[in-house]
């Protein structure tokens, strides 16, 4: 992955010209001096690249492909070097860590170098070995006996000793006429188990949680920007229209990340899907990455100078935040996830007040559904709906960057952007934390937080949700097996555009784009796709790719016809029009009425996936 520092004296590339950062002007702007010509330039930080090509000593792993043993090994090594990484004078700490853990000093230096190069915990696994040291030379049968016996005998509440475990392994091997493994082989196998796993299996989950989980009764002080970030999501009080024909569609959901120290909004994710781990992941990616190019893309002329990996993410106890892959993706980037203790709603107060602020502004837009049922009675939200998802995304971005970030915050006594700058550059009262490190491979970070799928590769490619995907990059893995089973590969997909998936090549350790097999099919979002599925299922039509996209076109044509007929009807004089009774018993109104008793941004755990 890799990252580089934005500090005075750092070597960088600007338009492939070597330069040195000589002055940090603002959160997103620096002055550089070209090395050959001595010319000074003021440039945006997003335009800078590291001075040397990033070639890490360790592969960039896809964490979903890592076994629990490898993941535990990476975690164990990270736990050893984590305290050292925070210090400038490291030598004494390295020697102490070496003595306490029985690991050589050069090895600890090598781990620090690996982690510094990539910024990823998974890089501490190192290069995969094709044989020799680190790879089991035992037969699969002996290997299986060792693993099963350790699991059944040693990792057990009876707390059997290592010697007892070795004796049972030797006896089981003799019973099957297999060569006994050396006792040191078994000892090393047990030693490489994570301490957390051993404590959990031998002494119980309570002991393991006490020692290894963050102390959830303590909220870490948000003493500087990106130290603590709160994330929450909700359904938005507005009905949006579809992109093509601008017909009333449905209410969107928004996931927002906020820096507790400064109250700056770090990022958000907007969609028509019910919030889940995928929305949280995409919100985290949006928060970490620079937004300069994205702002240009959506047509917003304003700075949003928030970027960088946060220390801790603070969330409520909704189950989408507890997904194993989301937690691993965060930990891989050195992000700690902390959960709100039950019965302490005030711990999430910052983000909820922010969402409440958004809500008040949204209630002034056409198409709002309001939070108050009395206000909603005489207002036809569907009839007034006018904004598309993209337009609402632009509206909320303008509100965040041009209004919210620059208004005086009552709790801070200054604007969020002023407080954020104070935390970065320092003030008379405190030392600034400095600009965060810049991620080099932004594409990879986006992919690491996208939803993933596991699929075997066939001659036609792969199928996800009845849709076929194929590219030549898949060819060499067609009908691959792993033992007697079909081999599964990792694919990721952006729910906003499912016309393409991203294939992780396990040999090259890189992602490749794989489009629809039928490239004539139109790009659609996952929510548009699900709408078509509902129609097909309701009419009991067989689900296949051809029918899905045929129905998608049919729905578009039906909307176009409805628009033409509506225009014709509006031209008829009122006296000639017949009275029309509108059936309001639609699914959208049902959903809206079902949620009438919910306040706009209160805890909505019960409706989350």
N, C-alpha and C positions, 0 to 999 in steps of 0.2 A: 504494500500500500504506500508507505512512505509519507513523510511530511518534511517541511523545512521551516526554519525560524524566520520571522519578520523582525529583525533587529539591526541596529546600526553595525556596519562592518560585514554583514552577511553577503556572500557572493551569490548573484542571481543572473538569470538570463532575461533580457527584455528584447523581444523581436529577434531572438537568437544572437543577441550581442551581449557579451560579458560585461557585467556592471557590479557595482557595490552599493548597498543601501547606505546613504550618508545621513538621512534625516527622516524621521517618522512625523508626517504632518498631521494626519488624522487617522480615524479608524480604518479608512479604506484607501488612503493616499500616502505615498512616500516620495522622497527625492532620491534619485540614483545618480551615480557618476559612472559613465562608460569608461572602462579600463584603458582602452587603446587611445581614445580621443580626448579623455577628460571632460567631455561634454556632460553638463548636468541636465537632468530631465525630471519633471514631476509626473508621476504615473500612478495608475490605479493598481492596487495590490493584486487583483485577479489577473492582471496582465503579466505577472512575474512567474518565472519557472525556476527550479533549482539549477545551479550552474553546471551540475554534472548529471548525466543520465542515471536514473534510479535503477540500480541493479542489485537487489537485495541478496544476501548470502543464503537466505532460506526461501523456498517457494511460498507464494501467497495461497494458502489453503482455502477451500470451501469448507466451512466448519461443519456442514451437514454430513460431509463424507468422513469426518474424523470419528474413530471409535471412542468409546467412553474412556478407555485406557489412555489414548493419546491426548484427549481433551484434559483429563485429570493430570497428566504429566505436565502439560503446558500451564495449567493453573498452579500446580505445585511450584514450578520454576518461577512463575510470575510473583507468587507470594514471597519468594526469597528475595527477589530483586526490587519489588515495589517500594520498600522503605528507602532503598539506596537511590532510586531514580529521583527522589524529591530533594536530594542533597547535592550541594556543589562539591564539597570535599568528601570524596567517596572512598578513598583508599582504606581508612580505618574500618568503615562499615563493611567493605568487601572482605577484608581479612576476618572480621568477626563472623560474618555470614558463612565464610568458608569453614571456620572452626566449628560453628554450631551445627552445620548441616553435613559435614564430611565431604565437601565438594572443593575441588581445587580452585585457587584464585583465578587462573587463566580461564577456567570454564565459566565462572561468574562474569568475568569481563566479556566473554563471547556472548553470553545470554543478553547482557546489557546492550551490546552492539546490535544484535539481532532485533531486539525490541525497539531500539532507537531508530534503526533503519526503516522499520515498517509501521511502528505504532500499533502493532497487532499482537495480542497474547498468543495466538495460534502459531506465530513465527518461531516461538521458543521450542517447538517440536524439532526444529532443524530440518535438514535434508533427509528425505526418506532413503533408507539403505536397501539395496537390492540383495544384500547377503552379508555374511560375516558378523561382526560385533553388533549387537542390538537386535538381531533377528534370530528367532528360535530355530535351532538345528534339530529339535526333537521331532519325532514322528507325530502326525495328527492325533493318533490314539493316546500317546503319552501326554501330549499337550492338553488333550481333552480331560484326562484323568486329573492332571494338576489343577486345571481351572475349576473343575467341578468340586474337587475335594477342598480347595481353598474356600470356595463359596459355601459349601455345606458344613465344613468343620471349623475353619478359622473365622470366617465372617458370620459368626453365630453368637447369640447371647450367652451361650455356655462358656465362651471365652477360652477355648482350647488353646494350648501353647503352640508355638511354631514347631517345636520338636514333635509333639503329638501329631500335628498335621503332616509332617514329613513321614513319620512312621506309617500312617494310614495310606499315604500316596504310594510308598514302597510296597505295602502289602497288596494294594489294588493292582499294581503293575505285575507283581509276582503271580497273582491269581489269573492274570490274562497272558502269562508267559511273555511279558514285555520287559525290556531292560529298565532297571531302576534309574531315575534321573539323579544326578548328584544333588546332595542336600543344599549346596550353595545356589543351585538353580532355583529351587523352591524359595529359599530365603530372599533372593533378589526379586522374584516374582511378587512376594508379599511386600517387600520394601517399596516397590514401585507403585503400590496401591496408594490412593490419596488418603491422607490422614482423616479427612472428613468422612470418607466411605468407611474406613475401619472403625472410627468412633461411632458412627451411626449404626452399623451392623452389630457391633459388640456391646455397645453401651446404651443404644437407643437414640431415637431422633431428637429427643429433648436435649441431651448432652451435646449432640453435634450442632444443633441450632444455637445453643448458648455460646459455643466456642467459635463457630465459623460464620454464622449469619450476622449481618449488620445489626446492631442493637437498635431495634425499632422503637424503643421508648425514648430515643434521643434524636431530635431533629438537628442535623449538622448545621452550624451557622453559615448563612449565606453571606460570607465576608468579602466576596469579590465576584466579578462577572463570571458566569459559567460554573460557579461552584455548586449551586443547586438549581435545577430546572424542574418546574412542575408541568405536567401534561394532563390534559383532560379533554373530553369531547362531549358533544351534545347535538341534538337535532336543532336546526336553525328555524326561527319563526318567520319563514318566508316561503312562498311557493314560487319556484322558478319555471321558466318555459324551456321547451326543447330547443336544441341548436338549429334544427333544419327548418321547422315550420312555425316556431315560436308559439306552440300551443301549450297551455298549462300542463305541467308535468308533475312535480312533487317537491317536497321539502328536502334540502340537502343536509348532510351531517358535516360537522367541522371538528377537527382535532387540532388543538393549539398547544404550543410549547412556550412557556414564559420563564425568563430569568428572574429568580426571586430577589436577588440583590438589587437590580435596577428596575424591575417590572417591564423590561423590554420584551416584546414578542420576538422570539427567535425564529419561529417558523410555524406553518400550519399545513393541513391537508384537508381539501374539500372534495366531497364526492356525494353520490346518491346512494351509497351503500351504508348499511348499519355499521357503526364503528367496530373494529376488531383489531387484532394484532397487526394486520397488514397496514391499516391506516395509521396506527401508532408508529410503525417502522418507517413509513414514507414521511411522516411528520418529523421524525428524528433526523432523517437524511436531509430534509429541507432546512432544518435548524442548523445542522453542522456545516453545510456547504455555503460558499459565497453566493450571493443572489444577484450580482450585477448583471450578468447575461440574461438571467431569468426575468429581471425587471424590464430589460430592453425588449425581450420577446413578447411580454404581455402589454407593453406600451405604457409603463409607469416611469416617469422621469423624476426619480427621487432616490436618495441613498437608503440602504438598509444594511448598515455595516456590522451585522451580527454573523459570526461564523466561528467555527472551532469546536473541538470535542469537549463536551461538558464533563464535570467530575461525577455528579450524581443526578439521577432522574428520580423525582419524587412523584408517585402515582397513588391512586386509590386502590382498593382491593378487587376491582372488577377482573373477571377471569382472563380477559384478553391481554391484560398486562402481565399475566403469570405464565404465558406461553414459553416453553423451554427454548425454542429457537430464538425468540426475541431476546430473552435473557442472555443467551450465548452470544448473539450478535453484539449486544451492548458490552458484555464483558470482554469480548474480543478487541474492542476499541478502548478498553480501560474505563468503561462507564459503569458505575455502581447503580443498581436499581434499588430504591428504598420504598417500602409500602406504608401507606397511612395506617396507623394502628386503629383497630375497630373502636368506635365510640369517641373518636377525636376529629369531628368534622372540621374544626377550626384549622387543622393542619393543611387543608386544601383550600383555605379561604382566599389566598392570593389569586389563584387561577380562576376560581369561581366568581370573584368580584370582577375580574377582567372580562369573563364571558358575559356577566351581567351588564357591563358597560357596552359591549358589542350589541347586546340585545336591545338596549334602549335606542341605539342609533338605527338598528335594523327595523324597528317598529315605525320608523318614519318613511320607509321605502314602500313603493307600490307593490302589492302582492303579499304584504306581511300578514301573518295569521294571528298576531298579537299573542300575549301571554294571558290576557284577561278575557274570559268568556264573554263578558258583557260588551266589551269593545268589539268583539268578533261578530256579534249578532247581526249588526246592520252593515257589515262590510263583506263584500264578495271577494275573497282573496284570489280565487281562481280567475275571476273576470279581470281583476286589476293586475294580475301577474304580468311582468314585462321583461325581467332580466333572465338571461341564460346563465348556465353555470360559469362559463368563461367570463361573462360580464360581471357577475357577482364576485368572482375571484379577483378581478381587477378592482372592483369597488372596495372590497375589504382590504386589499393591499394598499390602496390609496389612503383609506381611513387609518390603517396602522402606521404607515410610514410618514404621512404628511400631517396627521392630526394627533393621534394617540401618543406617538413617541415624543411629540414636541409640546404637549400640554403639561402644565404643572400638576404633578401627582400629589394628592392631599397627604399621603403617608410619608412621602419623601421630601416634600417642600421644594422640589425641583422636577424638571421633566425627566422621563426615563432615559432619554438619549444623553442628557447631561450627567446623570448618575452613572450610566454605563461608561462614559468617557472618563469620569473621575476614577472609576475602579480599574480601568485599563492603564491610564497614564499617571494616576496618583494625585494627591492633593497635599495640603499642609498637614492634614491629620493622618493620612495613611499612604503607604507605598503602593504604587500601581502594580498590577499583576503582569503587565506587558501584553502585547498582542499575542493571541494564541498561535500555535503552529498551523501552517497551511497544509491541507491534504493535497498530495500530488495526484493520485489516481481517483478523481472524483467519480468517474463512471463506476468503478468497482465499489465504492462506498454506497452509491445508489442501489446497486444490484444486491449488495449484502443485506439491505433492509427491505427488499421486495419480497412478496409472497413466493414460495417455492413449491415445486411439484417433483415427484419422483416417477419416472417412466422408463420402461424398457424400450429399446429402439428396434423397430421392425423395418421391412423393406419399404413400407409406405411412410416411414418417419415415426412420428409420435402422435397421440391423440390426447387432447385435454378438453373436457367439456364438449365432446362430439366434434371438435374442430381439429383438422389435420395440419401438422406443421412438418416441413422438410427442407433440408439444405444439404449440400454435398459434404459439409463438415461432419454429418452424422454417419456417412457411408461406412467407415471402417469399424463402427460399433454395432452395425446391424446384426441382430440375433446373438449378441454377446451374452455369455453366461458367467455365473459366479458359482462354482460348484455345480450342483444340479439345477439351480434356480436361474431364471432370467436375470441378467444384471440390470440394476436400476441406476439411472443417471439423474443428475440434478438439473432442473430447468426453473427459470424464474420468469415472472410475467408482471407487467405493469397493468393494474386493473383499469387504468384510464384509456389504454389502447392495447387490445388483445390480439392485434394483427401480427404480433411478433413475440417470440419467446427467446430467452437467453440461455444457451446451453453451456454448462461447465464441462470443459474437456478435462478429464481426470489425469491425462498424461501431460498436457501443456499447462495445466493449472490456470486456465484463462477462459473467459466467457466469449461465446460467439453468437451472433444474431441468427435466428432461424425463423423465416417468415411463414405465412400460410403456405401450404402446399399448392393451393389454387390461388395464385397471386392476383387474380382478377377480382377477388372478393374485397369488399370495402372494409376499412378499419372501423371498429366499433369498440365501445367501452363495455366493461363487464355488466353494468346495470342495463344497458341497452340489450345486451345478449340475454340477460335473465328475463326481460320483458317479453322477448320473442318466445323463450322457452315456456313461459306461463301461458301464452296464447296457444301454443302447440299442445301442451298438456291438457288444457281446458277443452280443446277440440279433439282430444285423443288421437293426435297425429303422431306417427312414428318419428322419433328424434334422430335426425342425421344432419350432417353439414349442409347438404343441398337444400333440405327443407327449411333449415334455420335461416339461411341467407335469402332464400326465396320469400319466406314470410316477412323478413326484415324489409325487403323491397316492396312487398305488398302493403305493409303498414305505412310506408312512406307515401305510396301512391294513394292510399285511402285518406291520409291526412291532406294531401294536395287537393283531392276531390272535395273534401269537407271545407277547405278554405274557399274554393271557387263557389261552392253552393252557398256558403255563408255570405260572401260578397254579393251574390245575386239577390239573396233574401233581404239584405240591408237596403237594396235599391228599391224594393217594393214599398209603396206608400203605406203608412201605419194603418189607415182605414181598411186596407185590403188584406192585412196580415191576420191570420187566425191566432187565437190565444194558444200559447204553448206552455205546457207544464213541464218544468225541468225536473228530472229524477235525480235527486241529490244523493241517492244511496250508492255512491261509488266507493271503491276501495280506499281512495285517498281520503274522502271525507270520513269514512269509518275509522281509519287510522287516526285522523285528526281529532275526532270526537272521543276516541278511546283515550287519547292523551290530554284531554281538556283539563283534567285534574292535576296534571304535572306542571310544576313551575318551570320556566324556560330553561334554567341551567342548574337545577338541583340534581342530586345524585341519580343517575339513570341506569344503574347497574343491571336492573331487572330486564331491560330491553336489549342489552348487549349480547352479541353472539358469544 
